[in-house]
Amino acid sequence: MDAQPLYDLTPIVRMAALGVVLALGPLAWVWLRHRGATPAVRMRALTLLTLFLTFDLVVFGAFTRLSDSGLGCPDWPGCYGNASPLGAKAEIHAEQSLRPGGPVTHGKAWVEMVHRYLATAVGVLITVMALASWFEARRGRATPSPWWATATLVWVCAQGAFGALTVTLKLYPAIVTLHLLGGIGLLALLAVQGELALPRPMVLDNGTRRLLLAVAALTLLQVALGGWVSTNYAVLACSDFPTCQGAWWPEMDFRHGFTLLRELGETRGGDFLPFAALTAIHYTHRLMAYAVFVALLWLAWRLHRSAQAAPRRAAFALIGVALWQLASGLGNVVLGWPLVAALAHTAGAAVLVALLAVLLVRTAPASLPEHGDSRQPARPARAML
């Protein structure tokens, strides 16, 4: 079988055209449903729909990785130089015949390509959002700053580049983790942009807002650790709870476990990655999960004490997501990493990051002026935390 080039750009025009076709449905829905609405309302509707599709993309990306379909088509952007696995039947069949349990099968190829199709459609929607934002800004209409949409467009282009590197570098753990973090970051950007379209300010005291910032930072660190666990397939390094391998402090190799520049399953020197390194990766994520869970409950308690309705609703949302993450994380360990639990854990992390991003925007000083005077900050509510 002839070797395939790492970057085959021949089908890229057809891929882009397919992305446009897939994006026409959501665009038509937003236009028909909000024909008489203001530009801000239409933009928010398009942003929230793109946010929903991006959430689907993140979860489906996790499914692609967890089903070992990341190399279902070992070139990029097409599949053996074709825009779909239909045109690569012979190549896929030949590879599958050589390695029946290998990374290239007809089913895995379709999973990988569906992920790319959805990513292309999301990219088209974000491009439309950026163009529409600049168009409305030039007409002086009240929409979020077009620079938000522009930053989102740049972000999704970088995310596409990391997607390509994920394939061409054969699931290099650092690249795969950055690709996961890029998807979560894209969700946060879209959540912020949707909130800015129709702002709903929420007043918090300085202590609670500082706690919100700290929880957001801890959550991002925990998501990065979770991505490192997943990309190194370290979920089952600890198959019991609350101990790990029957010990409260098992044997761990942090030096090899957290060496970033190395191949999958190998040390930087090219040797097999020791099991103690996988244990270190898993147990670090678990220990950080305890800290994040306590911090979320503390933040929820502070929000629930508010006399305002919005912070109280946010408190219940945070508690719900925290419990979801606890249950799905435990399910991964005690049930042997079932696919449903793993996808639920990824979905919960995505929802948590988006929720924290919205809360940060709602409580930001720039979002608190009274409607009648943009120069004066809003007066705090009489009953504060």
Summary of the structure (lengths in Angstrom):
residues: 385
radius of gyration: 22.7
end to end distance: 68.1
largest distance: 74.1
contacts: 1277
relative contact order: 0.10
helix: 68%
strand: 4%
